[in-house]
């Protein structure tokens, strides 16, 4: 049979299964009582908003991202409880001589001590007991001095954290600079800078918040313009934005009732929902507009849209939500909470699409006729070009994919090695123009000024000295200090006569002696940090401190995203197989896979072999794949085809990142579940369109319009982050722009080309075959 004898309908087909009919019934029921639906949704929105205002809290510290039951974090929390004055603001004073540095330290120190409501434990000089000589906290040559002060943070500070104390410290520094310039006493050339972990975190929070506001405004304008062009007016874009706003408020309310707080990582869920949640409404309205163009009345178009693209929207929502919910199973608390909030938010976006959006359309479009929808949809020419030359487009796509893949690996000593670099350095996420970052880089190797040092706790002065000597013998250690070394030969009673600000940092109220271990070199980079942590733990396995926190947290966040992506991929495969099989076949597949795993678990526990959740999960996916292959091999084929956009898109994205020399980092690693969710969303809609049409495949107008519009809005929404001065956000915007663009390219070029060839082979196959 020649393909020309089989013509494909240009009209968008509708599914007739149980799921499609159920979604159609829900949408028509909502459209039949639009005011009731909107009033109910408005009441729920008000309740969610009230719950957010009353219950939702904000956690601003990086330590809030870590599970408090983790061993390394438990040790850190115990240390912070015993020594609360270790998160210091560090003022760095640099001058050409010792005298000018000491004079400036004294001048600034007195001003800071007067601000007892904002600072405590101010340390810049050490007063010896019994009238001994006073010494200042300086380097050996005296050209650099340090003032340390712990900020007073109230329980109601919220996202502000230590901002008030930091701002006041900068004002005092400015006053000292101005006074030195006016007096002409030779101290005008002294440089004064401010750094420290609280300062770095506060500056990062403030700058990223400013960048997010600016980027959000640009994104809102860009997305509004694009949707206005895509739907040729403001009516439907406004409906989409109202639906999105309602979904966001519901998500905030659900977060308030379940987790009760947001942290500096999970607060980004709003960006995730803006980029992904709007997709469902766009696909629904793209099909709705197409059906109105064909002459359907409002109710028929709404019901037809639900039956036509509803199953695809629901499948995409489930798979995308799973991509994030799998992250909630990881050990890194920040990633786990983000996974739960974003996954639940995606589900709420789908609920709004089916239960609220039709009611708004019913009220806004009740007087419109099909003539009012006589506007062209996006991608009309492109879909025919791919269908006319599928082999050529497929070959070009494979060539580009091969080139991108070759950039990801290299041969070293006869073996292929992974070239994609992960940058652990948190300073590289900060804005380059921040003074606190520049100061920290300058003093990173100085034991007195660096923000990173390990701590070991001892029960006596003698034990502290013994630990200190062992630490000093380590190659990566620069200097080791404990309270006894500030006044050699003194006993505990004599040491307690030293400056209270000094004693409180090295001797706790419970009798713990702190041994401070400073590195020999900067340990912001992962390699020297790893050596330092390994050597420190070789002496004291219970050691803690900011370097060990950074090391463990950096490892956890990277592994958590990787584990979440792998787990999500497995879960998505099972969902896509079940959706492809449908009905009783899907139930049989799940029953067989469940039975296999149940037997494996029962045998492992009975024989005392232990628990293997990762292995059991992998076996469940494998059993599902094998069952799907036996029940209907086409379901496995369609599943693999639906995964082409995220898998091939990820290869393209990483390849371009290599060419641009953009590494992965803790800020942009969220791209893994995002690209997986966006890519699967594109693949699901294209495959659903393929299954609902007959003859040689040509992508339907509403599908290509929806895929184009959703991807372009996401690219604009995420891409505006590239204007951020915060380098973490800027890299996130660039990587997501590349990721979404790569998934779009795969969804519109090689995937339709493959489906065209598959459908052509099916049409040309003899009837008996």
C-alpha positions as CSV (number, residue, x, y, z in Angstrom):
1,X,0.0,0.0,0.0
2,X,1.4,3.4,-1.0
3,X,1.4,6.1,1.6
4,X,-0.4,8.4,-0.7
5,X,-3.4,6.2,-0.7
6,X,-3.7,6.7,3.1
7,X,-4.5,10.3,4.0
8,X,-4.1,11.6,7.5
9,X,-6.8,13.7,9.0
10,X,-5.8,17.3,9.6
11,X,-8.3,17.6,12.4
12,X,-7.1,16.8,15.9
13,X,-8.4,13.5,17.1
14,X,-10.0,12.8,20.5
15,X,-9.3,9.9,22.7
16,X,-12.3,7.7,23.8
17,X,-10.8,5.7,26.7
18,X,-12.0,5.8,30.3
19,X,-9.5,8.4,31.3
20,X,-10.2,10.7,28.4
21,X,-14.0,10.4,29.0
22,X,-13.6,11.0,32.7
23,X,-11.5,14.2,32.1
24,X,-14.1,15.4,29.6
25,X,-16.9,14.8,32.1
26,X,-15.0,16.8,34.8
27,X,-14.3,19.7,32.4
28,X,-17.9,19.9,31.2
29,X,-19.2,19.7,34.8
30,X,-17.0,22.6,35.7
31,X,-18.1,24.6,32.6
32,X,-21.8,23.9,33.5
33,X,-21.4,25.7,36.8
34,X,-18.6,28.2,36.2
35,X,-19.5,30.7,39.0
36,X,-19.7,27.9,41.6
37,X,-16.4,26.5,40.5
38,X,-14.7,30.0,40.6
39,X,-16.2,30.9,44.0
40,X,-15.0,27.6,45.5
41,X,-11.6,28.1,44.0
42,X,-11.5,31.7,45.3
43,X,-12.4,30.6,48.8
44,X,-9.7,27.9,48.7
45,X,-7.2,30.5,47.5
46,X,-8.1,32.9,50.4
47,X,-7.7,30.0,52.9
48,X,-4.3,29.1,51.4
49,X,-3.2,32.7,51.5
50,X,-4.2,33.0,55.1
51,X,-2.4,29.8,56.0
52,X,0.7,31.1,54.3
53,X,0.7,34.4,56.1
54,X,0.1,32.8,59.5
55,X,2.0,29.5,59.4
56,X,4.8,29.8,56.8
57,X,8.3,30.4,58.2
58,X,11.6,31.2,56.5
59,X,14.9,29.5,57.2
60,X,17.9,31.5,56.0
61,X,20.9,29.6,57.1
62,X,22.7,27.0,54.9
63,X,22.7,24.6,57.9
64,X,18.9,24.5,57.6
65,X,19.3,22.6,54.3
66,X,20.9,19.6,56.1
67,X,19.1,16.8,57.9
68,X,19.7,17.4,61.6
69,X,19.9,13.6,62.2
70,X,22.9,13.2,59.9
71,X,26.0,12.4,62.0
72,X,28.2,15.2,60.7
73,X,25.4,17.8,61.1
74,X,24.5,16.5,64.6
75,X,28.1,17.1,65.6
76,X,27.9,20.6,64.1
77,X,24.7,21.4,66.0
78,X,26.2,20.3,69.3
79,X,29.3,22.5,68.6
80,X,27.1,25.5,67.8
81,X,25.1,25.0,71.0
82,X,28.3,24.9,73.1
83,X,30.0,27.7,71.2
84,X,27.4,30.2,69.9
85,X,29.9,32.9,69.2
86,X,31.8,31.3,66.3
87,X,29.7,32.7,63.4
88,X,31.7,35.9,63.3
89,X,31.6,39.0,61.2
90,X,35.3,39.5,60.3
91,X,36.6,43.0,59.7
92,X,40.0,42.9,57.9
93,X,42.3,46.0,58.4
94,X,45.3,46.2,56.1
95,X,48.0,48.9,56.4
96,X,51.6,49.6,55.6
97,X,52.7,49.5,59.3
98,X,51.7,47.9,62.6
99,X,50.8,51.1,64.3
100,X,48.3,52.3,61.8
101,X,46.6,48.9,61.8
102,X,46.4,48.8,65.6
103,X,45.1,52.4,65.9
104,X,42.4,51.6,63.3
105,X,41.4,48.4,65.2
106,X,41.1,50.2,68.5
107,X,39.1,53.0,66.9
108,X,36.7,50.7,65.2
109,X,36.6,48.2,68.1
110,X,35.3,50.8,70.5
111,X,32.6,51.9,68.2
112,X,31.5,48.3,67.7
113,X,31.5,47.6,71.5
114,X,29.1,50.4,72.0
115,X,26.5,48.7,69.7
116,X,25.7,45.9,72.2
117,X,22.2,45.5,70.8
118,X,23.7,44.3,67.5
119,X,27.1,42.8,68.4
120,X,28.4,40.6,71.1
121,X,31.8,39.0,71.9
122,X,33.8,41.7,70.1
123,X,37.4,40.5,69.8
124,X,40.2,42.7,68.3
125,X,42.7,42.8,71.2
126,X,43.7,40.5,74.0
127,X,44.1,42.0,77.5
128,X,46.5,40.0,79.7
129,X,45.5,39.4,83.3
130,X,47.5,41.1,86.0
131,X,48.3,44.2,83.9
132,X,50.2,42.3,81.2
133,X,50.9,43.7,77.8
134,X,47.9,44.1,75.5
135,X,48.2,42.5,72.1
136,X,46.1,43.0,69.0
137,X,44.8,40.2,66.7
138,X,47.1,40.7,63.7
139,X,49.4,38.8,61.4
140,X,53.0,38.2,62.4
141,X,54.2,41.2,60.4
142,X,51.4,43.4,61.8
143,X,50.3,44.6,58.4
144,X,46.9,42.9,58.7
145,X,44.6,43.0,61.7
146,X,41.2,41.4,62.4
147,X,38.2,42.3,64.4
148,X,35.6,39.6,65.1
149,X,32.1,40.1,66.4
150,X,29.1,37.8,66.6
151,X,25.9,39.4,65.2
152,X,22.8,39.5,67.5
153,X,20.0,37.8,65.5
154,X,16.5,38.0,66.8
155,X,14.0,35.2,66.3
156,X,11.8,37.5,64.2
157,X,14.5,38.3,61.7
158,X,13.1,36.0,59.0
159,X,14.9,36.3,55.7
160,X,16.8,39.3,57.0
161,X,19.0,37.2,59.3
162,X,22.1,39.2,60.4
163,X,21.4,41.9,57.8
164,X,20.9,44.6,60.5
165,X,24.2,43.9,62.2
166,X,26.0,43.7,58.9
167,X,24.6,47.0,57.7
168,X,25.5,48.7,60.9
169,X,29.0,47.3,60.8
170,X,29.5,48.7,57.3
171,X,28.3,52.1,58.5
172,X,30.8,52.0,61.3
173,X,33.6,51.1,58.9
174,X,32.5,54.0,56.7
175,X,32.7,56.3,59.7
176,X,36.2,55.2,60.6
177,X,37.3,55.7,57.0
178,X,35.8,59.2,56.8
179,X,37.4,60.1,60.2
180,X,40.8,58.9,59.0
181,X,40.6,61.0,55.9
182,X,39.6,64.1,57.8
183,X,42.2,63.8,60.5
184,X,45.1,63.3,58.1
185,X,46.9,61.2,60.8
186,X,48.4,58.8,58.3
187,X,45.7,56.2,58.6
188,X,43.8,57.3,55.5
189,X,45.7,54.7,53.4
190,X,44.5,51.8,55.7
191,X,42.1,49.5,53.9
192,X,39.1,48.1,55.8
193,X,37.0,45.2,54.5
194,X,34.2,43.0,55.9
195,X,33.7,39.3,55.4
196,X,32.9,36.1,57.3
197,X,30.3,33.4,56.8
198,X,27.3,35.5,57.9
199,X,28.3,38.3,55.6
200,X,28.8,36.0,52.7
201,X,25.4,34.4,53.2
202,X,23.7,37.7,53.8
203,X,25.2,39.3,50.7
204,X,24.3,36.2,48.6
205,X,20.7,36.3,49.9
206,X,20.3,40.1,49.2
207,X,21.9,40.0,45.8
208,X,20.1,36.9,44.7
209,X,16.8,38.4,45.9
210,X,17.4,41.6,43.9
211,X,18.4,39.6,40.9
212,X,15.3,37.4,41.2
213,X,13.0,40.4,41.3
214,X,14.6,42.0,38.3
215,X,14.7,38.7,36.4
216,X,11.0,38.0,37.3
217,X,9.9,41.4,36.0
218,X,11.7,40.7,32.7
219,X,10.3,37.2,32.6
220,X,6.8,38.4,33.2
221,X,7.0,41.0,30.4
222,X,8.6,38.5,28.0
223,X,6.2,35.7,28.8
224,X,3.2,38.0,28.5
225,X,4.4,39.3,25.1
226,X,5.0,35.8,23.9
227,X,1.7,34.4,25.0
228,X,0.0,37.5,23.5
229,X,1.6,36.8,20.2
230,X,0.9,33.0,20.5
231,X,-2.8,33.5,21.3
232,X,-3.2,36.8,19.4
233,X,-4.6,38.8,22.2
234,X,-4.6,39.3,26.0
235,X,-7.7,37.3,27.0
236,X,-6.3,33.8,27.0
237,X,-2.8,34.9,28.4
238,X,-4.6,36.6,31.3
239,X,-6.6,33.4,32.0
240,X,-3.3,31.4,32.0
241,X,-1.7,33.9,34.4
242,X,-4.6,33.9,36.8
243,X,-4.6,30.1,36.8
244,X,-0.8,30.1,37.5
245,X,-1.2,32.6,40.3
246,X,-3.9,30.5,41.9
247,X,-1.7,27.4,41.6
248,X,1.2,29.2,43.3
249,X,-1.0,30.4,46.2
250,X,-2.3,26.9,46.7
251,X,1.2,25.5,46.7
252,X,2.3,28.0,49.3
253,X,-0.7,27.0,51.4
254,X,0.0,23.3,51.1
255,X,3.6,24.0,52.0
256,X,2.5,25.9,55.1
257,X,0.3,23.0,56.2
258,X,2.8,20.2,55.5
259,X,6.4,21.3,55.9
260,X,5.7,24.7,57.5
261,X,8.8,26.6,56.2
262,X,10.8,27.5,53.2
263,X,14.6,27.5,53.0
264,X,17.1,29.2,50.7
265,X,16.8,26.3,48.3
266,X,13.1,25.4,48.4
267,X,12.0,29.0,47.9
268,X,13.0,28.5,44.2
269,X,9.9,26.2,43.8
270,X,8.0,29.3,42.5
271,X,10.4,29.6,39.6
272,X,9.9,25.9,38.9
273,X,6.1,26.2,38.8
274,X,6.2,29.4,36.7
275,X,8.4,27.5,34.2
276,X,6.5,24.2,34.2
277,X,3.0,24.7,35.7
278,X,2.0,27.1,32.9
279,X,2.6,24.3,30.3
280,X,-0.7,22.4,31.1
281,X,-2.9,25.5,30.5
282,X,-1.1,26.3,27.3
283,X,-1.6,22.8,25.8
284,X,-5.2,22.8,26.9
285,X,-5.9,26.2,25.3
286,X,-4.0,25.4,22.1
287,X,-6.3,22.5,21.5
288,X,-9.3,24.6,22.5
289,X,-8.4,27.3,20.0
290,X,-7.9,24.7,17.3
291,X,-11.4,23.2,17.9
292,X,-13.1,26.6,17.9
293,X,-11.4,27.3,14.6
294,X,-13.0,24.1,13.3
295,X,-16.5,25.4,14.2
296,X,-17.1,23.7,17.5
297,X,-19.1,25.6,20.0
298,X,-17.7,26.4,23.5
299,X,-18.9,23.3,25.3
300,X,-17.9,21.0,22.5
301,X,-14.4,22.6,22.3
302,X,-13.9,22.4,26.1
303,X,-15.0,18.7,26.2
304,X,-13.0,17.9,23.1
305,X,-9.9,19.5,24.5
306,X,-10.2,17.5,27.7
307,X,-10.6,14.3,25.8
308,X,-8.0,15.2,23.2
309,X,-5.0,16.5,25.2
310,X,-6.3,15.8,28.7
311,X,-4.7,12.3,29.0
312,X,-1.4,13.8,27.7
313,X,-1.6,16.6,30.2
314,X,-2.3,14.2,33.1
315,X,0.5,11.9,32.1
316,X,2.9,14.8,31.8
317,X,1.8,16.1,35.2
318,X,2.3,12.7,36.8
319,X,5.8,12.2,35.3
320,X,6.9,15.7,36.0
321,X,5.7,15.5,39.6
322,X,7.4,12.2,40.0
323,X,10.7,13.7,38.7
324,X,10.5,16.1,41.7
325,X,8.9,13.8,44.3
326,X,11.7,11.3,43.9
327,X,14.0,14.0,45.2
328,X,12.0,14.0,48.5
329,X,13.5,10.6,49.2
330,X,17.1,11.8,49.2
331,X,19.2,12.5,52.3
332,X,19.8,16.2,51.6
333,X,17.0,18.0,53.4
334,X,17.0,21.1,51.1
335,X,16.7,19.0,48.0
336,X,14.1,16.7,49.6
337,X,11.9,19.6,50.7
338,X,12.2,21.2,47.3
339,X,11.2,17.9,45.6
340,X,8.1,17.6,47.7
341,X,6.9,21.2,47.3
342,X,7.6,21.3,43.6
343,X,6.1,17.9,42.9
344,X,2.9,18.8,44.9
345,X,2.8,22.1,43.1
346,X,2.9,20.5,39.7
347,X,0.0,18.3,40.7
348,X,-2.0,21.4,41.8
349,X,-1.3,23.1,38.5
350,X,-2.9,20.1,36.8
351,X,-5.9,20.3,39.1
352,X,-6.3,24.0,38.3
353,X,-6.1,23.2,34.6
354,X,-9.1,20.8,34.7
355,X,-11.1,22.3,37.5
356,X,-10.7,26.1,37.3
357,X,-9.5,27.0,33.8
358,X,-12.6,25.7,32.0
359,X,-14.8,27.9,34.3
360,X,-12.9,31.0,33.4
361,X,-13.1,30.1,29.7
362,X,-16.8,29.5,30.0
363,X,-17.3,33.1,31.3
364,X,-14.8,34.9,29.0
365,X,-15.7,33.1,25.8
366,X,-19.4,32.6,26.1
367,X,-20.2,35.3,23.5
368,X,-17.4,34.5,21.1
369,X,-18.0,32.7,17.7
370,X,-15.6,30.6,15.7
371,X,-14.8,33.6,13.5
372,X,-13.1,35.3,16.6
373,X,-10.6,32.4,16.6
374,X,-9.5,32.7,13.0
375,X,-5.8,33.1,13.8
376,X,-2.8,31.0,12.7
377,X,-1.1,28.7,15.2
378,X,2.7,28.6,15.6
379,X,4.8,26.0,13.7
380,X,2.4,25.4,10.9
381,X,5.2,25.3,8.2
382,X,7.7,23.4,10.2
383,X,5.6,20.4,10.9
384,X,5.2,19.7,7.2
385,X,8.9,20.2,6.4
386,X,9.9,17.5,8.9
387,X,7.2,15.2,7.5
388,X,8.4,15.7,3.9
389,X,12.1,14.9,4.6
390,X,12.2,12.8,7.8
391,X,15.5,10.9,6.9
392,X,17.4,14.1,6.2
393,X,16.3,15.7,9.4
394,X,17.0,12.6,11.4
395,X,20.6,12.2,10.0
396,X,21.4,15.9,10.7
397,X,20.0,15.5,14.3
398,X,22.1,12.3,14.9
399,X,25.2,14.1,13.6
400,X,24.7,17.0,16.0
401,X,24.0,14.6,18.8
402,X,27.2,12.6,18.1
403,X,29.3,15.8,18.1
404,X,27.8,16.9,21.4
405,X,28.3,13.5,22.9
406,X,32.0,13.5,21.9
407,X,32.5,16.7,23.9
408,X,31.5,14.9,27.1
409,X,34.2,12.3,27.2
410,X,37.9,12.1,26.4
411,X,40.4,9.3,26.3
412,X,43.1,9.2,29.0
413,X,45.6,6.4,29.4
414,X,43.5,4.2,27.2
415,X,40.3,4.8,29.1
416,X,37.3,7.1,28.5
417,X,36.8,9.7,31.2
418,X,34.0,12.1,32.0
419,X,34.8,15.7,31.1
420,X,31.8,17.4,32.6
421,X,33.1,19.4,35.6
422,X,31.3,20.1,38.9
423,X,32.4,23.2,40.7
424,X,32.1,22.8,44.5
425,X,33.5,26.3,45.3
426,X,30.7,28.3,46.9
427,X,32.6,31.6,46.3
428,X,32.3,31.1,42.6
429,X,28.5,31.4,42.9
430,X,28.7,34.9,44.4
431,X,28.6,38.1,42.4
432,X,32.1,39.1,41.4
433,X,31.7,42.7,42.5
434,X,30.9,41.8,46.2
435,X,33.5,43.3,48.6
436,X,33.0,40.4,51.1
437,X,34.0,37.9,48.4
438,X,37.1,39.8,47.4
439,X,38.2,40.2,51.0
440,X,37.6,36.5,51.7
441,X,39.7,35.5,48.7
442,X,42.5,37.7,50.0
443,X,42.6,36.2,53.5
444,X,41.6,32.6,52.7
445,X,45.1,31.4,53.5
446,X,45.5,33.4,56.6
447,X,44.6,31.4,59.8
448,X,43.4,34.5,61.6
449,X,41.1,35.8,58.8
450,X,39.9,32.8,56.8
451,X,36.3,31.9,57.4
452,X,37.0,28.1,57.1
453,X,38.6,26.2,60.0
454,X,37.9,22.8,61.6
455,X,37.3,22.4,65.3
456,X,38.0,19.5,67.7
457,X,36.6,19.4,71.2
458,X,38.6,18.2,74.2
459,X,37.6,17.7,77.9
460,X,40.7,19.2,79.4
461,X,43.6,21.6,78.7
462,X,46.1,18.7,78.5
463,X,43.9,16.9,76.0
464,X,43.5,20.0,73.9
465,X,47.3,20.4,73.7
466,X,47.8,16.7,72.8
467,X,45.2,17.0,70.0
468,X,46.8,20.3,68.8
469,X,50.2,18.7,68.5
470,X,48.8,15.8,66.4
471,X,47.0,18.3,64.1
472,X,50.1,20.4,63.6
473,X,51.9,17.4,62.2
474,X,49.4,17.1,59.3
475,X,50.6,18.4,55.9
476,X,47.4,20.4,55.1
477,X,47.3,22.2,58.5
478,X,48.6,25.7,58.8
479,X,48.1,26.7,62.5
480,X,46.4,25.2,65.5
481,X,45.1,27.2,68.4
482,X,43.4,26.6,71.7
483,X,42.9,28.9,74.8
484,X,46.1,27.7,76.5
485,X,48.3,28.9,73.7
486,X,47.2,32.5,74.3
487,X,48.8,32.4,77.7
488,X,51.4,29.6,77.9
489,X,51.9,28.0,81.3
490,X,48.7,29.3,82.8
491,X,46.1,26.9,84.3
492,X,42.4,27.1,83.7
493,X,41.8,29.7,86.4
494,X,44.4,31.9,84.9
495,X,43.1,31.4,81.4
496,X,39.6,32.4,82.4
497,X,41.0,35.8,83.3
498,X,41.6,36.6,79.6
499,X,39.2,38.7,77.6
500,X,35.7,37.2,77.8
501,X,35.3,37.5,74.0
502,X,38.3,35.3,73.7
503,X,37.4,32.8,76.4
504,X,33.9,32.3,75.1
505,X,35.3,31.2,71.7
506,X,37.6,28.6,73.1
507,X,36.1,27.4,76.4
508,X,32.4,26.5,76.7
509,X,30.3,26.8,79.8
510,X,30.1,23.0,80.0
511,X,33.9,22.7,80.1
512,X,34.7,21.8,76.5
513,X,38.0,23.1,75.2
514,X,37.9,24.1,71.5
515,X,40.9,23.3,69.3
516,X,40.8,25.5,66.2
517,X,42.6,24.0,63.1
518,X,43.3,26.3,60.2
519,X,44.3,25.1,56.8
520,X,47.7,25.8,55.2
521,X,46.1,26.7,51.9
522,X,42.7,28.0,50.6
523,X,40.2,25.1,50.9
524,X,37.3,26.6,49.0
525,X,38.2,24.3,46.1
526,X,37.2,20.6,46.5
527,X,40.6,18.9,46.1
528,X,42.4,20.7,48.9
529,X,39.2,20.6,51.0
530,X,39.0,16.9,50.6
531,X,42.6,16.4,51.7
532,X,42.1,18.7,54.7
533,X,38.9,16.9,55.8
534,X,40.5,13.4,55.4
535,X,43.6,14.3,57.5
536,X,41.6,16.0,60.2
537,X,39.3,13.0,60.6
538,X,42.3,10.8,60.7
539,X,43.2,12.4,64.0
540,X,39.6,13.1,65.3
541,X,36.7,11.4,63.6
542,X,34.3,13.6,65.7
543,X,35.8,16.8,64.4
544,X,33.5,19.4,62.9
545,X,33.5,23.0,61.6
546,X,32.6,24.9,58.4
547,X,35.0,23.1,56.1
548,X,33.6,19.7,57.1
549,X,30.0,21.0,56.7
550,X,30.8,22.4,53.3
551,X,32.4,19.1,52.2
552,X,29.6,16.9,53.4
553,X,26.8,19.2,52.3
554,X,28.4,19.6,48.8
555,X,28.7,15.9,48.4
556,X,25.1,15.3,49.6
557,X,23.5,17.9,47.4
558,X,25.3,16.5,44.3
559,X,24.5,12.9,45.1
560,X,20.9,13.8,46.0
561,X,20.2,15.4,42.6
562,X,21.9,12.5,40.8
563,X,19.9,9.9,42.8
564,X,16.7,11.9,42.3
565,X,17.2,12.0,38.5
566,X,17.9,8.3,38.3
567,X,15.0,7.4,40.6
568,X,12.7,9.7,38.6
569,X,13.8,8.2,35.3
570,X,12.8,4.8,36.6
571,X,9.5,6.0,37.9
572,X,8.7,7.8,34.7
573,X,9.5,4.7,32.6
574,X,6.9,2.7,34.7
575,X,4.3,5.5,34.4
576,X,4.8,5.8,30.6
577,X,4.6,2.0,30.2
578,X,1.4,1.9,32.1
579,X,-0.1,4.8,30.1
580,X,0.9,3.1,26.9
581,X,-0.5,-0.2,27.8
582,X,-3.7,1.1,29.4
583,X,-6.6,-0.8,31.0
584,X,-6.1,-4.3,32.1
585,X,-2.6,-4.6,30.6
586,X,-1.3,-1.8,32.8
587,X,-2.7,-3.6,35.9
588,X,-1.2,-6.9,34.9
589,X,2.2,-5.2,34.4
590,X,2.1,-3.6,37.8
591,X,0.8,-6.8,39.4
592,X,3.6,-8.9,37.9
593,X,6.3,-6.4,38.8
594,X,4.9,-6.0,42.3
595,X,4.8,-9.8,42.8
596,X,8.4,-10.2,41.7
597,X,9.6,-7.5,44.1
598,X,7.5,-8.8,47.0
599,X,9.0,-12.2,46.6
600,X,12.5,-10.7,46.5
601,X,11.9,-8.6,49.6
602,X,10.4,-11.5,51.5
603,X,13.3,-13.9,50.6
604,X,15.9,-11.3,51.5
605,X,14.4,-10.6,54.9
606,X,13.8,-14.3,55.6
607,X,17.3,-15.3,54.8
608,X,18.7,-12.3,56.7
609,X,20.5,-10.9,53.6
610,X,19.6,-7.3,54.5
611,X,17.7,-4.5,52.8
612,X,18.5,-3.3,49.3
613,X,16.0,-0.5,48.3
614,X,18.0,0.6,45.3
615,X,18.3,-2.9,43.9
616,X,14.6,-3.6,44.6
617,X,13.6,-0.4,42.8
618,X,15.7,-1.2,39.8
619,X,14.3,-4.7,39.7
620,X,10.7,-3.3,39.8
621,X,11.5,-1.1,36.8
622,X,13.2,-4.1,35.0
623,X,10.2,-6.3,35.7
624,X,7.8,-3.6,34.5
625,X,9.8,-3.2,31.3
626,X,9.9,-7.0,30.6
627,X,6.2,-7.3,31.3
628,X,5.4,-4.4,29.0
629,X,7.5,-5.9,26.3
630,X,5.6,-9.2,26.5
631,X,2.1,-7.6,26.8
632,X,2.6,-5.1,24.0
633,X,6.1,-4.3,22.6
634,X,4.8,-1.0,21.2
635,X,4.3,0.4,24.7
636,X,8.0,0.0,25.3
637,X,8.8,1.5,21.9
638,X,6.6,4.5,22.7
639,X,8.1,4.9,26.2
640,X,11.6,5.0,24.7
641,X,10.5,7.5,22.1
642,X,8.9,9.7,24.8
643,X,12.2,9.7,26.6
644,X,14.2,11.0,23.6
645,X,13.7,14.7,24.4
646,X,15.0,14.6,28.0
647,X,17.8,12.1,27.2
648,X,19.1,13.5,23.9
649,X,18.3,17.0,25.1
650,X,20.5,16.4,28.2
651,X,23.4,15.3,25.9
652,X,23.0,18.4,23.7
653,X,22.9,20.6,26.8
654,X,26.0,19.2,28.4
655,X,27.8,19.3,25.1
656,X,27.2,23.0,24.6
657,X,28.1,23.6,28.3
658,X,31.5,22.0,27.6
659,X,32.1,24.2,24.6
660,X,31.1,27.3,26.6
661,X,33.2,26.1,29.6
662,X,30.2,26.3,32.0
663,X,30.5,23.8,34.8
664,X,27.7,22.3,36.9
665,X,27.5,23.7,40.4
666,X,25.2,23.6,43.5
667,X,23.0,26.4,42.0
668,X,22.4,25.0,38.6
669,X,22.3,21.3,39.4
670,X,18.5,21.6,39.8
671,X,18.6,21.4,36.0
672,X,18.6,17.6,36.2
673,X,15.0,17.1,37.4
674,X,13.8,20.2,35.5
675,X,15.1,19.1,32.1
676,X,13.9,15.6,32.8
677,X,10.4,17.0,33.6
678,X,10.3,19.4,30.7
679,X,11.7,16.9,28.2
680,X,9.2,14.2,29.2
681,X,6.4,16.7,29.0
682,X,7.3,17.5,25.4
683,X,7.8,13.8,24.5
684,X,4.5,12.7,26.1
685,X,2.5,15.3,24.2
686,X,4.1,14.4,20.9
687,X,3.6,10.6,21.5
688,X,0.0,11.1,22.6
689,X,-0.6,13.1,19.4
690,X,1.0,10.3,17.4
691,X,-1.2,7.6,18.9
692,X,-4.3,9.7,18.3
693,X,-3.8,10.2,14.6
694,X,-4.0,7.9,11.6
695,X,-1.8,7.4,8.5
696,X,1.8,8.8,8.0
697,X,2.4,11.0,11.0
698,X,2.3,14.8,10.7
699,X,2.3,16.6,14.0
700,X,-1.0,18.3,14.7
701,X,-1.2,22.1,14.7
702,X,-2.3,22.3,18.3
703,X,0.5,20.0,19.5
704,X,3.3,21.9,17.8
705,X,1.8,25.2,18.9
706,X,1.6,24.0,22.5
707,X,5.1,22.5,22.5
708,X,6.6,25.6,21.0
709,X,4.8,28.0,23.2
710,X,5.4,26.1,26.5
711,X,9.1,25.7,25.7
712,X,9.6,29.3,24.6
713,X,7.9,30.7,27.7
714,X,10.1,28.4,29.8
715,X,13.2,29.6,28.0
716,X,12.2,33.2,28.5
717,X,11.3,32.7,32.1
718,X,14.5,30.9,33.0
719,X,16.7,32.7,30.5
720,X,16.1,36.1,32.2
721,X,18.1,34.8,35.1
722,X,21.2,35.2,32.9
723,X,21.1,39.0,33.7
724,X,21.7,38.3,37.4
725,X,25.0,39.4,38.8
726,X,24.9,36.4,41.2
727,X,26.9,33.9,39.2
728,X,25.0,30.9,40.6
729,X,21.6,32.3,39.3
730,X,23.2,33.4,36.1
731,X,24.6,30.0,35.4
732,X,21.2,28.5,36.3
733,X,19.5,30.7,33.7
734,X,22.0,29.8,31.0
735,X,21.9,26.0,31.7
736,X,18.1,25.9,31.8
737,X,17.9,28.0,28.6
738,X,20.2,25.4,27.0
739,X,18.3,22.5,28.5
740,X,14.8,23.6,27.5
741,X,16.0,24.6,24.1
742,X,17.7,21.2,23.6
743,X,14.6,19.3,24.6
744,X,12.5,21.5,22.2
745,X,14.9,20.8,19.4
746,X,14.7,17.0,19.9
747,X,10.9,17.2,20.3
748,X,10.4,19.1,17.0
749,X,13.1,17.5,14.8
750,X,14.3,13.9,15.4
751,X,11.2,12.7,17.3
752,X,8.6,13.7,14.6
753,X,11.0,12.4,12.0
754,X,11.2,9.0,13.7
755,X,7.5,8.8,14.2
756,X,7.0,9.7,10.5
757,X,9.2,6.8,9.5
758,X,7.5,4.4,12.0
759,X,4.0,5.4,10.8
760,X,5.1,5.1,7.2
761,X,6.3,1.6,7.8
762,X,3.1,0.7,9.5
763,X,1.0,2.0,6.6
764,X,3.2,0.2,4.0
765,X,3.1,-3.1,5.8
766,X,0.7,-5.6,4.1
767,X,-2.6,-6.1,5.8
768,X,-1.9,-9.8,6.5
769,X,1.3,-8.8,8.3
